[in-house]
Amino acid sequence: MIKIIEENFSLLKFNQKAQHPLQSWQWGEVRKKMGIEILRIGEFDKESLKNVFTISFHKIPFVPLKIGYLPRSVLPSVETLNFLFKYGKRNNSIFIKIEPYEEKSNPAVRERWGEIKNSKFKIVNSPHPLFPNWTQILDLTKSEEELLKKMHHKTRYNIRLAQKKGVTVKNLSNDEGFKIFSRLYFDTCKRQNYHGHNFKYHQTVWNNLKNEIAHILIAFYNNEPLSVYQIWIFKKTAYYVYGGSSEKYRNLMGANLLMWEAIRFSKNMGAKKFDMWGSLPPNYNFNHPWAGFTRFKQGYGTNFIETIGSYDLIINPFFYSIYNLIFKVRQFFLRM
């Protein structure tokens, strides 16, 4: 049975079934504070809650139409898809993008995905996914000695170099830390010509997730911030979500030490896994724009994991075609 979860539902009970921070109760509150419509639903077996889903609905400017987004949930059942299709149809939705946090190699996931493909719904590979299909995972159940041993020798060397040169790392999960994070993050976005979220978005996220889920770690040299990471920890898994760096003292390898200290911090916080959030596949092209950060993450001895992918549950086929055409035209002009 699928039910809408009301506002007075227990945060604790909801989060016990949410498997990713983007499915947490807190994330739903973040989206609401941004003025985004949120739907929380649950799969129930009688009165027992089995799975939860947080879906956001985003208005399209100038027309009374919406796009739904279901990030990093478990793979929905056919019953849940039926509920979402009917809800989306009643609420003028063109489609709902679904990006499950499920490993493609899992036989149970493949079986459930087969049921979905054989259902009556039109679900297609998303032409514009928000998450890459691949990520890298680090096993934090190993000792620090084992983790260091498994690293690429150059990564290990860079960590020791940063320590030798006097780089230090601090946990600054407060307003001062967020101020430094914002400066380095947006400087990096500008340098790399990356069009990310604006300051108001990041401030809303931080204000609502700080210390419960989100933490800020900063590498310093002589009180000068070199690199900053925002690490999220949720249900025994740590996530490297955002990062930024200064152009100063890049030869001191502050980012390498910072990642190592983020790993150690996550272990001490009880995390069993460290998810690098996104990556190219293991046989990546070294000329790809993402090759640099893929190689950086790989240096820590991670395992490449392929998720099941990104899919669109089409609700209005006519407007879906128009939307994708407009999206392609917009992307073309942005690249120019």
Phi, psi and omega per residue, in radians:
M1 nan 2.380 3.130
I2 -1.860 2.250 3.133
K3 -2.282 2.569 2.966
I4 -1.294 2.325 -3.137
I5 -1.618 2.141 -3.048
E6 -1.403 2.934 -3.064
E7 -1.135 -0.442 -3.101
N8 -1.551 0.153 3.123
F9 -1.190 2.686 -3.115
S10 -1.214 2.139 3.060
L11 -1.019 -0.744 -3.100
L12 -1.084 -0.816 -3.135
K13 -1.131 -0.672 3.136
F14 -1.116 -0.848 -3.089
N15 -1.193 -0.387 3.070
Q16 -1.106 -0.459 -3.126
K17 -1.803 -0.241 3.103
A18 -1.359 2.289 -3.028
Q19 -1.783 0.016 -3.058
H20 -2.625 2.598 3.139
P21 -1.023 -0.492 3.102
L22 -1.349 -0.014 2.999
Q23 -1.961 0.042 -3.104
S24 -1.256 2.785 3.076
W25 -1.041 -0.719 -3.104
Q26 -1.070 -0.676 3.136
W27 -1.145 -0.651 3.060
G28 -1.047 -0.678 3.105
E29 -1.173 -0.649 3.074
V30 -1.019 -0.843 -3.100
R31 -1.125 -0.666 3.117
K32 -1.107 -0.677 3.132
K33 -1.201 -0.302 3.037
M34 -1.523 0.039 -3.141
G35 1.437 0.331 -3.108
I36 -1.728 2.387 3.127
E37 -1.222 2.327 -3.104
I38 -2.136 2.396 2.994
L39 -2.134 2.159 3.017
R40 -1.915 2.219 3.095
I41 -2.279 2.803 3.121
G42 -2.338 2.542 2.967
E43 -1.594 2.101 -3.090
F44 -2.010 2.495 2.911
D45 -1.911 1.717 -2.936
K46 1.044 -2.000 3.134
E47 -1.743 0.010 -3.077
S48 -1.580 2.136 3.140
L49 -1.358 2.189 -3.088
K50 -1.822 -0.803 -3.130
N51 -2.503 2.672 3.077
V52 -2.194 2.697 -3.140
F53 -2.460 2.268 3.048
T54 -1.958 2.014 -3.100
I55 -2.008 2.312 3.052
S56 -1.815 2.549 3.122
F57 -2.101 2.169 -3.006
H58 -1.965 2.202 -3.124
K59 -1.280 2.475 3.025
I60 -1.616 2.249 -3.098
P61 -1.011 2.439 2.991
F62 1.308 -0.104 3.114
V63 -2.348 2.642 -3.096
P64 -1.444 0.909 -3.091
L65 -2.212 2.741 -3.080
K66 -2.347 2.828 2.997
I67 -2.159 2.296 3.106
G68 -1.655 2.668 3.126
Y69 -2.473 2.150 3.111
L70 -2.081 1.645 -3.079
P71 -1.651 2.416 2.880
R72 0.954 0.620 3.030
S73 -1.587 3.131 2.880
V74 -1.200 2.873 3.095
L75 -1.162 2.111 -3.089
P76 -1.124 2.622 3.034
S77 -1.348 2.908 3.072
V78 -1.050 -0.653 3.110
E79 -1.085 -0.718 3.119
T80 -1.171 -0.726 3.095
L81 -1.070 -0.670 3.106
N82 -1.084 -0.756 3.104
F83 -1.086 -0.793 -3.107
L84 -1.155 -0.670 3.124
F85 -1.080 -0.830 -3.123
K86 -1.155 -0.712 3.132
Y87 -1.127 -0.773 3.141
G88 -1.114 -0.652 3.136
K89 -1.151 -0.721 3.116
R90 -1.169 -0.441 -3.032
N91 -1.930 0.470 3.009
N92 1.005 0.719 3.115
S93 -1.621 2.426 3.112
I94 -1.389 -0.795 3.114
F95 -2.803 2.922 3.036
I96 -2.148 2.093 3.100
K97 -1.422 2.276 -3.093
I98 -2.127 2.119 3.135
E99 -2.240 1.425 -3.049
P100 -1.148 2.599 3.049
Y101 -1.678 1.240 -3.075
E102 -2.349 2.433 3.129
E103 -1.353 2.316 -3.114
K104 -1.113 -0.513 -3.072
S105 -1.365 -0.134 -3.098
N106 -1.293 2.073 -3.104
P107 -1.031 -0.667 3.141
A108 -1.124 -0.656 3.103
V109 -1.160 -0.750 3.121
R110 -1.085 -0.645 3.123
E111 -1.160 -0.789 3.126
R112 -1.145 -0.635 3.120
W113 -1.157 -0.619 3.067
G114 -1.076 -0.694 3.089
E115 -1.097 -0.689 3.140
I116 -1.160 -0.784 -3.127
K117 -1.102 -0.503 3.141
N118 -1.554 0.023 -3.137
S119 -1.431 3.126 -3.076
K120 -1.375 -0.161 -3.012
F121 -1.447 2.600 3.087
K122 -1.637 1.822 3.136
I123 -2.115 2.165 -3.077
V124 -2.139 2.751 3.001
N125 -1.045 2.271 -3.096
S126 -1.182 2.252 3.100
P127 -1.300 -0.219 3.122
H128 -2.485 1.327 3.129
P129 -1.175 2.686 3.075
L130 -1.663 -0.547 3.057
F131 -1.867 2.460 2.994
P132 -1.197 2.718 3.138
N133 -1.183 -0.432 -3.047
W134 -1.929 2.597 2.970
T135 -2.455 3.105 3.058
Q136 -2.190 2.366 -3.086
I137 -2.098 2.383 3.078
L138 -1.954 2.283 3.139
D139 -1.404 1.923 -3.097
L140 -1.555 0.037 3.083
T141 -1.334 -0.246 3.097
K142 -1.302 2.736 3.093
S143 -1.243 2.846 3.095
E144 -1.044 -0.653 3.119
E145 -1.099 -0.732 3.126
E146 -1.166 -0.696 3.136
L147 -1.106 -0.773 3.118
L148 -1.102 -0.698 -3.114
K149 -1.140 -0.594 -3.093
K150 -1.376 -0.265 -3.121
M151 -1.163 2.777 2.962
H152 -1.129 2.469 -3.043
H153 -1.044 -0.551 3.137
K154 -1.230 -0.658 3.092
T155 -1.102 -0.799 3.119
R156 -1.051 -0.742 3.124
Y157 -1.089 -0.760 -3.114
N158 -1.135 -0.637 3.095
I159 -1.093 -0.816 -3.116
R160 -1.194 -0.589 3.078
L161 -1.095 -0.813 3.131
A162 -1.054 -0.747 3.110
Q163 -1.091 -0.770 -3.112
K164 -1.110 -0.634 -3.104
K165 -1.407 -0.072 3.068
G166 1.681 0.262 3.048
V167 -1.263 2.369 3.112
T168 -2.193 2.746 -3.139
V169 -2.146 2.326 3.125
K170 -2.150 2.526 2.966
N171 -1.524 1.894 3.135
L172 -2.090 1.171 -3.124
S173 -1.519 1.105 -3.122
N174 -2.579 -3.026 -3.092
D175 -1.092 -0.653 3.102
E176 -1.091 -0.776 3.126
G177 -1.106 -0.696 -3.138
F178 -1.164 -0.619 3.107
K179 -1.087 -0.774 3.106
I180 -1.156 -0.759 3.104
F181 -0.966 -0.840 -3.081
S182 -1.060 -0.771 -3.106
R183 -1.106 -0.861 -3.105
L184 -1.222 -0.642 -3.133
Y185 -1.116 -0.850 -3.085
F186 -1.296 -0.512 3.006
D187 -1.085 -0.731 3.137
T188 -1.161 -0.747 3.102
C189 -1.022 -0.750 -3.133
K190 -1.146 -0.750 -3.133
R191 -1.081 -0.700 -3.055
Q192 -1.650 0.072 -3.138
N193 0.989 0.722 -3.136
Y194 -1.767 2.200 -3.110
H195 -1.690 1.468 -3.134
G196 -1.598 -2.832 3.112
H197 -1.288 2.785 -3.104
N198 -1.471 3.106 -3.071
F199 -1.084 -0.734 -3.099
K200 -1.057 -0.698 3.101
Y201 -1.032 -0.906 -3.086
H202 -1.138 -0.627 3.121
Q203 -1.169 -0.688 3.106
T204 -1.136 -0.760 3.100
V205 -1.043 -0.861 -3.087
W206 -1.107 -0.797 -3.083
N207 -1.068 -0.475 -3.076
N208 -1.760 -0.265 -3.115
L209 -1.993 -0.176 -3.002
K210 -1.029 2.374 3.093
N211 1.227 -0.625 3.045
E212 -1.276 -0.850 -3.116
I213 -2.129 -0.783 -3.011
A214 -1.695 2.454 -3.139
H215 -2.434 2.549 -3.139
I216 -2.021 2.197 3.076
L217 -2.088 2.396 -3.041
I218 -2.300 2.356 3.033
A219 -1.636 2.292 -3.112
F220 -2.121 2.644 2.915
Y221 -2.339 2.033 -3.071
N222 0.888 0.801 3.130
N223 1.189 0.146 3.077
E224 -1.702 2.088 3.134
P225 -1.213 2.225 -3.113
L226 -1.745 -0.810 -3.092
S227 -2.537 2.658 3.128
V228 -2.459 2.429 3.055
Y229 -2.210 2.477 2.935
Q230 -1.833 2.020 -3.097
I231 -1.874 2.295 3.048
W232 -1.852 2.414 3.076
I233 -2.199 2.164 -3.086
F234 -2.568 2.070 3.050
K235 0.924 0.985 3.008
K236 1.250 0.189 3.060
T237 -2.207 2.323 3.065
A238 -1.754 2.606 -3.116
Y239 -2.320 2.293 3.018
Y240 -1.561 1.771 -2.953
V241 -1.688 -0.887 -3.093
Y242 -2.314 2.638 3.079
G243 -2.637 2.803 3.077
G244 -2.730 2.803 -3.110
S245 -2.596 2.777 3.062
S246 -1.622 2.739 3.046
E247 -1.413 -0.201 -3.117
K248 -1.405 2.558 3.007
Y249 0.924 0.655 -3.116
R250 -1.131 -0.431 3.131
N251 -1.229 -0.145 -3.139
L252 -1.514 -0.081 3.041
M253 1.036 0.686 -3.138
G254 -1.060 -0.617 -3.118
A255 -1.122 -0.623 3.125
N256 -1.153 -0.781 3.110
L257 -1.158 -0.681 -3.131
L258 -1.066 -0.749 3.122
M259 -1.115 -0.720 3.117
W260 -1.086 -0.756 3.127
E261 -1.200 -0.541 3.052
A262 -1.151 -0.658 3.084
I263 -1.133 -0.819 3.130
R264 -1.105 -0.729 3.105
F265 -1.048 -0.783 -3.114
S266 -1.122 -0.717 3.072
K267 -1.034 -0.799 -3.119
N268 -1.161 -0.410 3.097
M269 -1.501 0.029 3.075
G270 1.659 0.101 3.135
A271 -1.239 2.480 3.120
K272 -1.810 -0.302 3.121
K273 -2.393 2.704 3.063
F274 -2.231 1.983 -3.103
D275 -1.711 2.147 -3.108
M276 -1.370 0.050 2.974
W277 1.421 -0.576 3.138
G278 -3.085 2.702 -3.027
S279 -2.921 2.812 2.861
L280 -1.310 2.878 3.050
P281 -1.207 2.921 -3.047
P282 -1.072 -0.498 -3.132
N283 -1.700 0.729 -3.010
Y284 -1.203 2.718 3.072
N285 -1.393 2.158 -3.086
F286 -1.146 -0.232 3.104
N287 -1.623 -0.038 3.128
H288 -1.190 2.517 3.135
P289 -1.002 -0.439 -3.140
W290 -1.605 0.029 -3.035
A291 -1.081 -0.653 -3.090
G292 -1.070 -0.900 -3.109
F293 -1.324 -0.429 3.040
T294 -1.132 -0.787 3.128
R295 -1.152 -0.681 3.109
F296 -1.029 -0.840 3.141
K297 -1.155 -0.708 -3.125
Q298 -1.065 -0.505 -3.123
G299 -1.067 -0.310 -3.103
Y300 -1.585 0.171 3.064
G301 1.405 0.578 -3.104
T302 -1.360 2.949 2.973
N303 -1.930 2.363 3.076
F304 -1.349 2.275 -3.128
I305 -2.184 2.259 3.082
E306 -1.741 2.183 3.065
T307 -1.502 3.012 -3.024
I308 -1.232 -0.354 3.049
G309 2.029 -3.013 -3.091
S310 -2.053 2.281 -3.041
Y311 -2.357 2.641 3.069
D312 -1.953 2.150 2.989
L313 -1.503 1.839 -3.033
I314 -1.392 2.206 -3.141
I315 -1.885 -0.705 3.114
N316 -2.160 1.657 -3.040
P317 -1.031 -0.659 -3.105
F318 -1.094 -0.926 -3.119
F319 -1.262 -0.401 3.070
Y320 -1.121 -0.746 3.115
S321 -1.109 -0.756 3.141
I322 -1.132 -0.744 -3.141
Y323 -1.029 -0.809 -3.117
N324 -1.154 -0.591 3.093
L325 -1.159 -0.800 3.120
I326 -1.104 -0.688 3.136
F327 -1.057 -0.778 -3.135
K328 -1.100 -0.728 3.137
V329 -1.126 -0.749 3.140
R330 -1.093 -0.772 3.137
Q331 -1.091 -0.644 3.125
F332 -1.088 -0.778 -3.122
F333 -1.271 -0.564 3.084
L334 -1.130 -0.691 3.120
R335 -1.162 -0.540 3.113
M336 -1.239 nan nan
